[in-house]
Amino acid sequence: MDFLEAVLDPGHEEHRDMARWYGGPFDPFGFDEERARFGMENMARRRRGPLASHRSGSRRAKR
């Protein structure tokens, strides 16, 4: 909420810093749900990949 307050109010003392951090003009209605969903699905697919058992710690040591 702090980010939104600052970036949407040009008179806010942190407006310039937040806009610079974000990388450009902020459009709260410019969210692309399809692109976000694709990115999240891609990350999930990579996490379920061949190394998934190593990440979860479920792989048992060989004797």
C-alpha positions as CSV (number, residue, x, y, z in Angstrom):
1,M,0.0,0.0,0.0
2,D,2.9,2.4,0.7
3,F,4.2,1.9,-2.8
4,L,0.7,2.6,-4.3
5,E,0.2,5.7,-2.2
6,A,3.6,7.1,-3.2
7,V,3.6,6.2,-6.9
8,L,0.1,7.3,-7.6
9,D,0.5,10.7,-5.9
10,P,3.0,13.0,-7.7
11,G,3.0,15.2,-4.5
12,H,4.1,12.4,-2.2
13,E,7.6,12.8,-0.8
14,E,8.7,9.3,-2.1
15,H,7.0,9.5,-5.5
16,R,10.1,10.1,-7.5
17,D,12.1,7.3,-5.7
18,M,9.3,4.8,-6.1
19,A,8.8,5.6,-9.8
20,R,12.5,5.2,-10.4
21,W,12.6,1.9,-8.4
22,Y,9.6,0.6,-10.5
23,G,11.3,1.6,-13.7
24,G,8.8,3.9,-15.3
25,P,5.2,5.1,-15.2
26,F,2.9,2.9,-13.1
27,D,-0.5,1.9,-14.5
28,P,-2.6,0.1,-11.8
29,F,-4.9,-1.1,-14.5
30,G,-2.1,-2.3,-16.8
31,F,-1.8,-5.7,-15.0
32,D,-1.6,-8.5,-17.6
33,E,-3.2,-11.5,-15.8
34,E,-2.5,-13.9,-18.7
35,R,1.2,-13.0,-18.7
36,A,1.4,-13.3,-14.9
37,R,-0.3,-16.7,-15.0
38,F,2.1,-17.9,-17.7
39,G,5.1,-16.8,-15.7
40,M,3.8,-18.5,-12.5
41,E,3.0,-21.7,-14.4
42,N,6.5,-21.7,-15.9
43,M,8.1,-21.3,-12.5
44,A,6.0,-24.1,-11.0
45,R,6.9,-26.4,-13.9
46,R,10.6,-25.8,-13.3
47,R,10.2,-26.5,-9.6
48,R,8.6,-29.9,-10.5
49,G,11.4,-30.8,-12.8
50,P,14.0,-33.5,-12.4
51,L,15.6,-31.8,-9.4
52,A,12.4,-31.5,-7.4
53,S,13.3,-34.3,-5.1
54,H,16.5,-32.6,-4.1
55,R,14.8,-29.4,-3.3
56,S,12.2,-31.0,-1.0
57,G,14.8,-33.0,0.9
58,S,12.8,-36.2,0.3
59,R,15.7,-38.0,-1.4
60,R,17.4,-40.6,0.7
61,A,21.1,-41.0,0.9
62,K,22.4,-44.2,-0.8
63,R,24.3,-46.7,1.3
